[in-house]
């Protein structure tokens, strides 16, 4: 399972990779989609509006979930110090 945001500076996915991410998401393989570049996705002219919108929604949900997890972990660390 993918743990969270990567610190490596990788390029955003190209159209072929973005289509692969859509397939992985359709199969319910979130880990595969993350590894394929979902967190770095940016809209592409080579994709139709629907594909771009679906990928942006999935990316935004993922990033929001990671941010929520980080907030939860930070709170847990604060509570441990009490």
N, CA, C and O atoms as a CHARMM CRD file, in Angstrom:
* protein
*
  328
    1    1 UNK  N      0.83900  -1.17300   0.00000 PROA 1      0.00000
    2    1 UNK  CA     0.00000   0.00000   0.00000 PROA 1      0.00000
    3    1 UNK  C      0.88800   1.24100   0.00000 PROA 1      0.00000
    4    1 UNK  O      1.93400   1.26800   0.64900 PROA 1      0.00000
    5    2 UNK  N      0.46700   2.24700  -0.72100 PROA 2      0.00000
    6    2 UNK  CA     1.20900   3.49700  -0.81300 PROA 2      0.00000
    7    2 UNK  C      0.94900   4.30000   0.44700 PROA 2      0.00000
    8    2 UNK  O     -0.20100   4.47000   0.85200 PROA 2      0.00000
    9    3 UNK  N      2.01400   4.79500   1.07200 PROA 3      0.00000
   10    3 UNK  CA     1.91000   5.43000   2.37700 PROA 3      0.00000
   11    3 UNK  C      1.43000   6.86600   2.33400 PROA 3      0.00000
   12    3 UNK  O      0.70400   7.29000   3.23300 PROA 3      0.00000
   13    4 UNK  N      1.80500   7.61900   1.33200 PROA 4      0.00000
   14    4 UNK  CA     1.42400   9.02000   1.30400 PROA 4      0.00000
   15    4 UNK  C      2.19600   9.77700   0.26000 PROA 4      0.00000
   16    4 UNK  O      2.79000   9.17500  -0.63500 PROA 4      0.00000
   17    5 UNK  N      2.19800  11.08900   0.35900 PROA 5      0.00000
   18    5 UNK  CA     2.85100  11.90800  -0.65300 PROA 5      0.00000
   19    5 UNK  C      4.33200  11.56900  -0.78300 PROA 5      0.00000
   20    5 UNK  O      5.04100  11.37700   0.20500 PROA 5      0.00000
   21    6 UNK  N      4.76200  11.50600  -2.00800 PROA 6      0.00000
   22    6 UNK  CA     6.16100  11.24800  -2.28900 PROA 6      0.00000
   23    6 UNK  C      6.94300  12.54800  -2.25600 PROA 6      0.00000
   24    6 UNK  O      6.43400  13.60100  -2.64100 PROA 6      0.00000
   25    7 UNK  N      8.17200  12.46800  -1.79700 PROA 7      0.00000
   26    7 UNK  CA     9.01200  13.65400  -1.77700 PROA 7      0.00000
   27    7 UNK  C      9.84200  13.77800  -3.04900 PROA 7      0.00000
   28    7 UNK  O     10.52300  14.78200  -3.25400 PROA 7      0.00000
   29    8 UNK  N      9.78800  12.77100  -3.89300 PROA 8      0.00000
   30    8 UNK  CA    10.56000  12.83800  -5.13100 PROA 8      0.00000
   31    8 UNK  C      9.86600  13.74400  -6.13900 PROA 8      0.00000
   32    8 UNK  O      8.63900  13.76200  -6.23400 PROA 8      0.00000
   33    9 UNK  N     10.65900  14.48800  -6.88300 PROA 9      0.00000
   34    9 UNK  CA    10.11200  15.41000  -7.88400 PROA 9      0.00000
   35    9 UNK  C      9.98100  14.66700  -9.20800 PROA 9      0.00000
   36    9 UNK  O     10.94500  14.54900  -9.96400 PROA 9      0.00000
   37   10 UNK  N      8.78800  14.17100  -9.47700 PROA 10     0.00000
   38   10 UNK  CA     8.52700  13.45900 -10.71700 PROA 10     0.00000
   39   10 UNK  C      7.59100  14.29300 -11.57100 PROA 10     0.00000
   40   10 UNK  O      6.82300  15.11000 -11.06600 PROA 10     0.00000
   41   11 UNK  N      7.67000  14.07100 -12.87200 PROA 11     0.00000
   42   11 UNK  CA     6.82400  14.80900 -13.81000 PROA 11     0.00000
   43   11 UNK  C      5.37700  14.34400 -13.71000 PROA 11     0.00000
   44   11 UNK  O      5.09900  13.21300 -13.31100 PROA 11     0.00000
   45   12 UNK  N      4.46800  15.23000 -14.07500 PROA 12     0.00000
   46   12 UNK  CA     3.05900  14.87300 -14.13500 PROA 12     0.00000
   47   12 UNK  C      2.85800  13.81300 -15.21400 PROA 12     0.00000
   48   12 UNK  O      3.61900  13.75700 -16.18000 PROA 12     0.00000
   49   13 UNK  N      1.83700  12.97300 -15.05300 PROA 13     0.00000
   50   13 UNK  CA     1.59200  11.92400 -16.03900 PROA 13     0.00000
   51   13 UNK  C      1.24200  12.48900 -17.41800 PROA 13     0.00000
   52   13 UNK  O      0.63200  13.55200 -17.53200 PROA 13     0.00000
   53   14 UNK  N      1.63900  11.75500 -18.46200 PROA 14     0.00000
   54   14 UNK  CA     1.23800  12.12600 -19.82100 PROA 14     0.00000
   55   14 UNK  C     -0.13400  11.49500 -20.10000 PROA 14     0.00000
   56   14 UNK  O     -0.71300  10.85100 -19.22500 PROA 14     0.00000
   57   15 UNK  N     -0.64700  11.68200 -21.31700 PROA 15     0.00000
   58   15 UNK  CA    -1.99400  11.20600 -21.64600 PROA 15     0.00000
   59   15 UNK  C     -2.12200   9.69400 -21.52800 PROA 15     0.00000
   60   15 UNK  O     -3.12700   9.20200 -21.01600 PROA 15     0.00000
   61   16 UNK  N     -1.13100   8.95300 -21.98700 PROA 16     0.00000
   62   16 UNK  CA    -1.20100   7.49200 -21.89500 PROA 16     0.00000
   63   16 UNK  C     -1.22300   7.05200 -20.44000 PROA 16     0.00000
   64   16 UNK  O     -1.98100   6.15600 -20.06900 PROA 16     0.00000
   65   17 UNK  N     -0.40200   7.67500 -19.62500 PROA 17     0.00000
   66   17 UNK  CA    -0.35700   7.34900 -18.20800 PROA 17     0.00000
   67   17 UNK  C     -1.67600   7.75200 -17.54200 PROA 17     0.00000
   68   17 UNK  O     -2.18500   7.02800 -16.68700 PROA 17     0.00000
   69   18 UNK  N     -2.22300   8.89600 -17.92800 PROA 18     0.00000
   70   18 UNK  CA    -3.49700   9.35200 -17.36200 PROA 18     0.00000
   71   18 UNK  C     -4.61000   8.36400 -17.69800 PROA 18     0.00000
   72   18 UNK  O     -5.46300   8.08300 -16.85600 PROA 18     0.00000
   73   19 UNK  N     -4.61200   7.84100 -18.90500 PROA 19     0.00000
   74   19 UNK  CA    -5.62800   6.84000 -19.27600 PROA 19     0.00000
   75   19 UNK  C     -5.45400   5.57100 -18.44400 PROA 19     0.00000
   76   19 UNK  O     -6.43400   4.94200 -18.04300 PROA 19     0.00000
   77   20 UNK  N     -4.21400   5.20600 -18.19300 PROA 20     0.00000
   78   20 UNK  CA    -3.92700   4.04000 -17.33700 PROA 20     0.00000
   79   20 UNK  C     -4.45400   4.29800 -15.92200 PROA 20     0.00000
   80   20 UNK  O     -5.02300   3.39800 -15.30400 PROA 20     0.00000
   81   21 UNK  N     -4.27200   5.50900 -15.40900 PROA 21     0.00000
   82   21 UNK  CA    -4.77300   5.85600 -14.08000 PROA 21     0.00000
   83   21 UNK  C     -6.29400   5.71600 -14.05100 PROA 21     0.00000
   84   21 UNK  O     -6.84800   5.18700 -13.08700 PROA 21     0.00000
   85   22 UNK  N     -6.97300   6.18800 -15.10200 PROA 22     0.00000
   86   22 UNK  CA    -8.42600   6.03900 -15.16800 PROA 22     0.00000
   87   22 UNK  C     -8.83400   4.56400 -15.11800 PROA 22     0.00000
   88   22 UNK  O     -9.79900   4.20200 -14.44400 PROA 22     0.00000
   89   23 UNK  N     -8.10100   3.73100 -15.82800 PROA 23     0.00000
   90   23 UNK  CA    -8.38500   2.29300 -15.81900 PROA 23     0.00000
   91   23 UNK  C     -8.19600   1.72400 -14.41900 PROA 23     0.00000
   92   23 UNK  O     -9.03400   0.96900 -13.92800 PROA 23     0.00000
   93   24 UNK  N     -7.09600   2.09000 -13.78600 PROA 24     0.00000
   94   24 UNK  CA    -6.82200   1.59900 -12.43600 PROA 24     0.00000
   95   24 UNK  C     -7.90000   2.05200 -11.45700 PROA 24     0.00000
   96   24 UNK  O     -8.34500   1.27300 -10.61400 PROA 24     0.00000
   97   25 UNK  N     -8.32000   3.30900 -11.56900 PROA 25     0.00000
   98   25 UNK  CA    -9.38400   3.80300 -10.70200 PROA 25     0.00000
   99   25 UNK  C    -10.67200   3.03600 -10.95000 PROA 25     0.00000
  100   25 UNK  O    -11.38600   2.69700 -10.00600 PROA 25     0.00000
  101   26 UNK  N    -10.97500   2.76100 -12.21300 PROA 26     0.00000
  102   26 UNK  CA   -12.17100   1.99400 -12.55600 PROA 26     0.00000
  103   26 UNK  C    -12.14200   0.58400 -11.99900 PROA 26     0.00000
  104   26 UNK  O    -13.18800   0.00300 -11.71300 PROA 26     0.00000
  105   27 UNK  N    -10.94700   0.03200 -11.84400 PROA 27     0.00000
  106   27 UNK  CA   -10.77800  -1.30800 -11.28000 PROA 27     0.00000
  107   27 UNK  C    -10.70400  -1.26900  -9.75600 PROA 27     0.00000
  108   27 UNK  O    -10.63100  -2.31200  -9.10800 PROA 27     0.00000
  109   28 UNK  N    -10.72400  -0.06600  -9.18800 PROA 28     0.00000
  110   28 UNK  CA   -10.63300   0.05800  -7.73700 PROA 28     0.00000
  111   28 UNK  C     -9.22100  -0.07400  -7.20100 PROA 28     0.00000
  112   28 UNK  O     -9.03100  -0.29200  -6.00500 PROA 28     0.00000
  113   29 UNK  N     -8.23400   0.05400  -8.06100 PROA 29     0.00000
  114   29 UNK  CA    -6.83200  -0.08900  -7.65400 PROA 29     0.00000
  115   29 UNK  C     -6.23400   1.29000  -7.34100 PROA 29     0.00000
  116   29 UNK  O     -5.48800   1.85000  -8.14400 PROA 29     0.00000
  117   30 UNK  N     -6.57200   1.82300  -6.17000 PROA 30     0.00000
  118   30 UNK  CA    -6.08300   3.14400  -5.79100 PROA 30     0.00000
  119   30 UNK  C     -4.56500   3.16000  -5.63400 PROA 30     0.00000
  120   30 UNK  O     -3.91000   4.11800  -6.04600 PROA 30     0.00000
  121   31 UNK  N     -4.00300   2.11000  -5.04500 PROA 31     0.00000
  122   31 UNK  CA    -2.55200   2.07100  -4.89500 PROA 31     0.00000
  123   31 UNK  C     -1.86400   2.14100  -6.25800 PROA 31     0.00000
  124   31 UNK  O     -0.88000   2.86100  -6.42800 PROA 31     0.00000
  125   32 UNK  N     -2.38600   1.39100  -7.22000 PROA 32     0.00000
  126   32 UNK  CA    -1.81300   1.42600  -8.56100 PROA 32     0.00000
  127   32 UNK  C     -1.94100   2.80300  -9.18800 PROA 32     0.00000
  128   32 UNK  O     -1.01600   3.27700  -9.84700 PROA 32     0.00000
  129   33 UNK  N     -3.09600   3.45300  -8.98500 PROA 33     0.00000
  130   33 UNK  CA    -3.30900   4.79700  -9.52600 PROA 33     0.00000
  131   33 UNK  C     -2.33700   5.79900  -8.90400 PROA 33     0.00000
  132   33 UNK  O     -1.81300   6.67700  -9.58800 PROA 33     0.00000
  133   34 UNK  N     -2.10500   5.65700  -7.60200 PROA 34     0.00000
  134   34 UNK  CA    -1.15300   6.54500  -6.92700 PROA 34     0.00000
  135   34 UNK  C      0.24300   6.33000  -7.49000 PROA 34     0.00000
  136   34 UNK  O      0.94100   7.29100  -7.81300 PROA 34     0.00000
  137   35 UNK  N      0.64500   5.08800  -7.60600 PROA 35     0.00000
  138   35 UNK  CA     1.97700   4.77600  -8.13300 PROA 35     0.00000
  139   35 UNK  C      2.12000   5.21900  -9.58600 PROA 35     0.00000
  140   35 UNK  O      3.21900   5.55200 -10.02800 PROA 35     0.00000
  141   36 UNK  N      1.00900   5.22500 -10.33200 PROA 36     0.00000
  142   36 UNK  CA     1.04500   5.63200 -11.73900 PROA 36     0.00000
  143   36 UNK  C      1.08000   7.15400 -11.90500 PROA 36     0.00000
  144   36 UNK  O      1.29700   7.65000 -13.01000 PROA 36     0.00000
  145   37 UNK  N      0.86800   7.89500 -10.81300 PROA 37     0.00000
  146   37 UNK  CA     1.00900   9.33900 -10.90600 PROA 37     0.00000
  147   37 UNK  C     -0.21300  10.17300 -10.57700 PROA 37     0.00000
  148   37 UNK  O     -0.21100  11.37800 -10.82700 PROA 37     0.00000
  149   38 UNK  N     -1.25400   9.57500 -10.02700 PROA 38     0.00000
  150   38 UNK  CA    -2.46700  10.33700  -9.71500 PROA 38     0.00000
  151   38 UNK  C     -2.19400  11.60400  -8.90300 PROA 38     0.00000
  152   38 UNK  O     -2.77400  12.64500  -9.21100 PROA 38     0.00000
  153   39 UNK  N     -1.33400  11.56100  -7.87700 PROA 39     0.00000
  154   39 UNK  CA    -1.12900  12.78400  -7.08300 PROA 39     0.00000
  155   39 UNK  C     -0.53300  13.95000  -7.87700 PROA 39     0.00000
  156   39 UNK  O     -0.67700  15.10600  -7.48000 PROA 39     0.00000
  157   40 UNK  N      0.12200  13.65800  -8.97500 PROA 40     0.00000
  158   40 UNK  CA     0.77600  14.69500  -9.78500 PROA 40     0.00000
  159   40 UNK  C     -0.02600  15.07000 -11.02600 PROA 40     0.00000
  160   40 UNK  O      0.44200  15.85800 -11.84900 PROA 40     0.00000
  161   41 UNK  N     -1.23300  14.51300 -11.17100 PROA 41     0.00000
  162   41 UNK  CA    -2.00500  14.75300 -12.38600 PROA 41     0.00000
  163   41 UNK  C     -2.33900  16.23400 -12.55900 PROA 41     0.00000
  164   41 UNK  O     -2.70300  16.91900 -11.60300 PROA 41     0.00000
  165   42 UNK  N     -2.21000  16.70700 -13.78400 PROA 42     0.00000
  166   42 UNK  CA    -2.65200  18.04100 -14.19700 PROA 42     0.00000
  167   42 UNK  C     -3.44600  17.85000 -15.48500 PROA 42     0.00000
  168   42 UNK  O     -3.11600  16.96800 -16.27700 PROA 42     0.00000
  169   43 UNK  N     -4.48400  18.65300 -15.71400 PROA 43     0.00000
  170   43 UNK  CA    -5.29900  18.48900 -16.92300 PROA 43     0.00000
  171   43 UNK  C     -4.45500  18.47400 -18.19400 PROA 43     0.00000
  172   43 UNK  O     -3.45500  19.18300 -18.30900 PROA 43     0.00000
  173   44 UNK  N     -4.88000  17.65700 -19.13000 PROA 44     0.00000
  174   44 UNK  CA    -4.15100  17.47500 -20.38700 PROA 44     0.00000
  175   44 UNK  C     -5.06700  17.76200 -21.57500 PROA 44     0.00000
  176   44 UNK  O     -6.22500  17.34700 -21.59400 PROA 44     0.00000
  177   45 UNK  N     -4.53700  18.46800 -22.55200 PROA 45     0.00000
  178   45 UNK  CA    -5.29700  18.77400 -23.76400 PROA 45     0.00000
  179   45 UNK  C     -5.63600  17.49200 -24.53700 PROA 45     0.00000
  180   45 UNK  O     -6.63500  17.45000 -25.25600 PROA 45     0.00000
  181   46 UNK  N     -4.81500  16.46000 -24.39400 PROA 46     0.00000
  182   46 UNK  CA    -5.03400  15.20700 -25.11800 PROA 46     0.00000
  183   46 UNK  C     -6.19600  14.38600 -24.55200 PROA 46     0.00000
  184   46 UNK  O     -6.62200  13.41100 -25.17100 PROA 46     0.00000
  185   47 UNK  N     -6.71000  14.77300 -23.38400 PROA 47     0.00000
  186   47 UNK  CA    -7.83900  14.06600 -22.78700 PROA 47     0.00000
  187   47 UNK  C     -9.11200  14.88800 -22.95300 PROA 47     0.00000
  188   47 UNK  O     -9.05900  16.11400 -23.04700 PROA 47     0.00000
  189   48 UNK  N    -10.25300  14.20800 -22.98900 PROA 48     0.00000
  190   48 UNK  CA   -11.50700  14.95100 -23.07700 PROA 48     0.00000
  191   48 UNK  C    -11.84500  15.56400 -21.71400 PROA 48     0.00000
  192   48 UNK  O    -11.23100  15.23100 -20.70000 PROA 48     0.00000
  193   49 UNK  N    -12.81700  16.45000 -21.71000 PROA 49     0.00000
  194   49 UNK  CA   -13.17000  17.16800 -20.48300 PROA 49     0.00000
  195   49 UNK  C    -13.60100  16.22200 -19.36400 PROA 49     0.00000
  196   49 UNK  O    -13.26000  16.44200 -18.20200 PROA 49     0.00000
  197   50 UNK  N    -14.34500  15.17400 -19.70600 PROA 50     0.00000
  198   50 UNK  CA   -14.81300  14.23200 -18.69900 PROA 50     0.00000
  199   50 UNK  C    -13.64200  13.50800 -18.03700 PROA 50     0.00000
  200   50 UNK  O    -13.60800  13.37800 -16.81400 PROA 50     0.00000
  201   51 UNK  N    -12.68900  13.03900 -18.82800 PROA 51     0.00000
  202   51 UNK  CA   -11.53100  12.33200 -18.27100 PROA 51     0.00000
  203   51 UNK  C    -10.72500  13.26400 -17.37300 PROA 51     0.00000
  204   51 UNK  O    -10.33100  12.88200 -16.27100 PROA 51     0.00000
  205   52 UNK  N    -10.47800  14.48700 -17.84200 PROA 52     0.00000
  206   52 UNK  CA    -9.76100  15.45200 -17.01100 PROA 52     0.00000
  207   52 UNK  C    -10.50000  15.69900 -15.70000 PROA 52     0.00000
  208   52 UNK  O     -9.88200  15.73600 -14.63600 PROA 52     0.00000
  209   53 UNK  N    -11.81200  15.86700 -15.77000 PROA 53     0.00000
  210   53 UNK  CA   -12.60400  16.14200 -14.56900 PROA 53     0.00000
  211   53 UNK  C    -12.56600  14.96100 -13.59700 PROA 53     0.00000
  212   53 UNK  O    -12.42700  15.15800 -12.39000 PROA 53     0.00000
  213   54 UNK  N    -12.68800  13.72900 -14.11700 PROA 54     0.00000
  214   54 UNK  CA   -12.64800  12.55400 -13.24100 PROA 54     0.00000
  215   54 UNK  C    -11.30000  12.42100 -12.55500 PROA 54     0.00000
  216   54 UNK  O    -11.22400  12.09500 -11.37100 PROA 54     0.00000
  217   55 UNK  N    -10.23300  12.67600 -13.31100 PROA 55     0.00000
  218   55 UNK  CA    -8.89700  12.58100 -12.72300 PROA 55     0.00000
  219   55 UNK  C     -8.64900  13.69500 -11.70600 PROA 55     0.00000
  220   55 UNK  O     -8.03800  13.46200 -10.66300 PROA 55     0.00000
  221   56 UNK  N     -9.11700  14.88800 -12.00600 PROA 56     0.00000
  222   56 UNK  CA    -8.95800  15.98700 -11.05000 PROA 56     0.00000
  223   56 UNK  C     -9.72500  15.71000  -9.75700 PROA 56     0.00000
  224   56 UNK  O     -9.21300  15.96600  -8.66700 PROA 56     0.00000
  225   57 UNK  N    -10.95100  15.18600  -9.87200 PROA 57     0.00000
  226   57 UNK  CA   -11.73200  14.85800  -8.66800 PROA 57     0.00000
  227   57 UNK  C    -11.01800  13.79200  -7.84300 PROA 57     0.00000
  228   57 UNK  O    -10.92400  13.90800  -6.62100 PROA 57     0.00000
  229   58 UNK  N    -10.52200  12.76300  -8.50600 PROA 58     0.00000
  230   58 UNK  CA    -9.82700  11.68800  -7.79100 PROA 58     0.00000
  231   58 UNK  C     -8.55500  12.21600  -7.13500 PROA 58     0.00000
  232   58 UNK  O     -8.26000  11.88300  -5.98800 PROA 58     0.00000
  233   59 UNK  N     -7.80300  13.03900  -7.86300 PROA 59     0.00000
  234   59 UNK  CA    -6.58000  13.62400  -7.29600 PROA 59     0.00000
  235   59 UNK  C     -6.90000  14.49900  -6.09200 PROA 59     0.00000
  236   59 UNK  O     -6.22700  14.41700  -5.06500 PROA 59     0.00000
  237   60 UNK  N     -7.91800  15.32900  -6.21700 PROA 60     0.00000
  238   60 UNK  CA    -8.27400  16.24000  -5.12900 PROA 60     0.00000
  239   60 UNK  C     -8.75700  15.47600  -3.89700 PROA 60     0.00000
  240   60 UNK  O     -8.42400  15.84800  -2.77100 PROA 60     0.00000
  241   61 UNK  N     -9.53900  14.40900  -4.09700 PROA 61     0.00000
  242   61 UNK  CA    -9.98000  13.58000  -2.96200 PROA 61     0.00000
  243   61 UNK  C     -8.79100  12.92500  -2.27700 PROA 61     0.00000
  244   61 UNK  O     -8.72300  12.86700  -1.04900 PROA 61     0.00000
  245   62 UNK  N     -7.85400  12.43300  -3.08100 PROA 62     0.00000
  246   62 UNK  CA    -6.66100  11.79700  -2.53000 PROA 62     0.00000
  247   62 UNK  C     -5.84200  12.79200  -1.70900 PROA 62     0.00000
  248   62 UNK  O     -5.45600  12.50000  -0.57700 PROA 62     0.00000
  249   63 UNK  N     -5.58200  13.95200  -2.27300 PROA 63     0.00000
  250   63 UNK  CA    -4.77900  14.94700  -1.56700 PROA 63     0.00000
  251   63 UNK  C     -5.48400  15.42100  -0.30000 PROA 63     0.00000
  252   63 UNK  O     -4.83000  15.66900   0.71200 PROA 63     0.00000
  253   64 UNK  N     -6.80400  15.54900  -0.34300 PROA 64     0.00000
  254   64 UNK  CA    -7.56000  15.94100   0.85300 PROA 64     0.00000
  255   64 UNK  C     -7.46900  14.85200   1.92600 PROA 64     0.00000
  256   64 UNK  O     -7.33700  15.15500   3.11200 PROA 64     0.00000
  257   65 UNK  N     -7.53900  13.59800   1.51200 PROA 65     0.00000
  258   65 UNK  CA    -7.43600  12.49300   2.47500 PROA 65     0.00000
  259   65 UNK  C     -6.05100  12.46600   3.10500 PROA 65     0.00000
  260   65 UNK  O     -5.91800  12.26200   4.31200 PROA 65     0.00000
  261   66 UNK  N     -5.01800  12.67100   2.28900 PROA 66     0.00000
  262   66 UNK  CA    -3.65700  12.70300   2.84400 PROA 66     0.00000
  263   66 UNK  C     -3.49700  13.85600   3.83200 PROA 66     0.00000
  264   66 UNK  O     -2.87100  13.69500   4.88000 PROA 66     0.00000
  265   67 UNK  N     -4.05400  15.00600   3.50400 PROA 67     0.00000
  266   67 UNK  CA    -3.96200  16.16500   4.40000 PROA 67     0.00000
  267   67 UNK  C     -4.70800  15.88800   5.70600 PROA 67     0.00000
  268   67 UNK  O     -4.22800  16.24700   6.78100 PROA 67     0.00000
  269   68 UNK  N     -5.86600  15.25800   5.62000 PROA 68     0.00000
  270   68 UNK  CA    -6.63000  14.92200   6.82300 PROA 68     0.00000
  271   68 UNK  C     -5.85400  13.93400   7.68800 PROA 68     0.00000
  272   68 UNK  O     -5.83100  14.05400   8.91300 PROA 68     0.00000
  273   69 UNK  N     -5.23100  12.97700   7.05600 PROA 69     0.00000
  274   69 UNK  CA    -4.42700  12.00600   7.81300 PROA 69     0.00000
  275   69 UNK  C     -3.28600  12.70200   8.52700 PROA 69     0.00000
  276   69 UNK  O     -3.00500  12.40300   9.68800 PROA 69     0.00000
  277   70 UNK  N     -2.62500  13.62800   7.84700 PROA 70     0.00000
  278   70 UNK  CA    -1.52800  14.36400   8.46900 PROA 70     0.00000
  279   70 UNK  C     -2.02200  15.17600   9.66600 PROA 70     0.00000
  280   70 UNK  O     -1.35300  15.23300  10.69800 PROA 70     0.00000
  281   71 UNK  N     -3.19200  15.80400   9.52800 PROA 71     0.00000
  282   71 UNK  CA    -3.75900  16.55900  10.65600 PROA 71     0.00000
  283   71 UNK  C     -4.07500  15.62700  11.82400 PROA 71     0.00000
  284   71 UNK  O     -3.82100  15.96700  12.98000 PROA 71     0.00000
  285   72 UNK  N     -4.62700  14.46200  11.52300 PROA 72     0.00000
  286   72 UNK  CA    -4.95100  13.48900  12.55900 PROA 72     0.00000
  287   72 UNK  C     -3.68000  13.02400  13.27500 PROA 72     0.00000
  288   72 UNK  O     -3.65400  12.94900  14.50400 PROA 72     0.00000
  289   73 UNK  N     -2.64400  12.71700  12.52600 PROA 73     0.00000
  290   73 UNK  CA    -1.38700  12.26800  13.12700 PROA 73     0.00000
  291   73 UNK  C     -0.75700  13.36700  13.97400 PROA 73     0.00000
  292   73 UNK  O     -0.22500  13.09300  15.04900 PROA 73     0.00000
  293   74 UNK  N     -0.81500  14.60700  13.49600 PROA 74     0.00000
  294   74 UNK  CA    -0.26300  15.72500  14.26400 PROA 74     0.00000
  295   74 UNK  C     -1.03400  15.88300  15.57600 PROA 74     0.00000
  296   74 UNK  O     -0.43100  16.12300  16.62300 PROA 74     0.00000
  297   75 UNK  N     -2.34700  15.75100  15.52700 PROA 75     0.00000
  298   75 UNK  CA    -3.15700  15.85100  16.74000 PROA 75     0.00000
  299   75 UNK  C     -2.80500  14.72200  17.69800 PROA 75     0.00000
  300   75 UNK  O     -2.66800  14.95000  18.90000 PROA 75     0.00000
  301   76 UNK  N     -2.66000  13.52300  17.18500 PROA 76     0.00000
  302   76 UNK  CA    -2.30200  12.37500  18.04400 PROA 76     0.00000
  303   76 UNK  C     -0.95500  12.60500  18.72100 PROA 76     0.00000
  304   76 UNK  O     -0.78700  12.28300  19.89700 PROA 76     0.00000
  305   77 UNK  N      0.00600  13.16300  17.98200 PROA 77     0.00000
  306   77 UNK  CA     1.31500  13.46300  18.57100 PROA 77     0.00000
  307   77 UNK  C      1.18100  14.50000  19.67600 PROA 77     0.00000
  308   77 UNK  O      1.82000  14.38000  20.72200 PROA 77     0.00000
  309   78 UNK  N      0.34600  15.52800  19.45000 PROA 78     0.00000
  310   78 UNK  CA     0.13000  16.54600  20.48200 PROA 78     0.00000
  311   78 UNK  C     -0.50000  15.92800  21.72800 PROA 78     0.00000
  312   78 UNK  O     -0.09900  16.24500  22.84800 PROA 78     0.00000
  313   79 UNK  N     -1.47400  15.05800  21.54100 PROA 79     0.00000
  314   79 UNK  CA    -2.14800  14.44300  22.68000 PROA 79     0.00000
  315   79 UNK  C     -1.21900  13.52400  23.45800 PROA 79     0.00000
  316   79 UNK  O     -1.36700  13.38600  24.67200 PROA 79     0.00000
  317   80 UNK  N     -0.26800  12.89400  22.78400 PROA 80     0.00000
  318   80 UNK  CA     0.69400  12.02900  23.48000 PROA 80     0.00000
  319   80 UNK  C      1.56400  12.82700  24.44400 PROA 80     0.00000
  320   80 UNK  O      2.04200  12.28800  25.44200 PROA 80     0.00000
  321   81 UNK  N      1.76900  14.09800  24.15200 PROA 81     0.00000
  322   81 UNK  CA     2.63100  14.93000  25.00400 PROA 81     0.00000
  323   81 UNK  C      1.91000  15.40200  26.25600 PROA 81     0.00000
  324   81 UNK  O      2.54700  15.90500  27.18100 PROA 81     0.00000
  325   82 UNK  N      0.60400  15.24800  26.30000 PROA 82     0.00000
  326   82 UNK  CA    -0.16400  15.73200  27.45700 PROA 82     0.00000
  327   82 UNK  C     -0.04200  14.75200  28.61400 PROA 82     0.00000
  328   82 UNK  O     -0.61600  14.97900  29.67900 PROA 82     0.00000
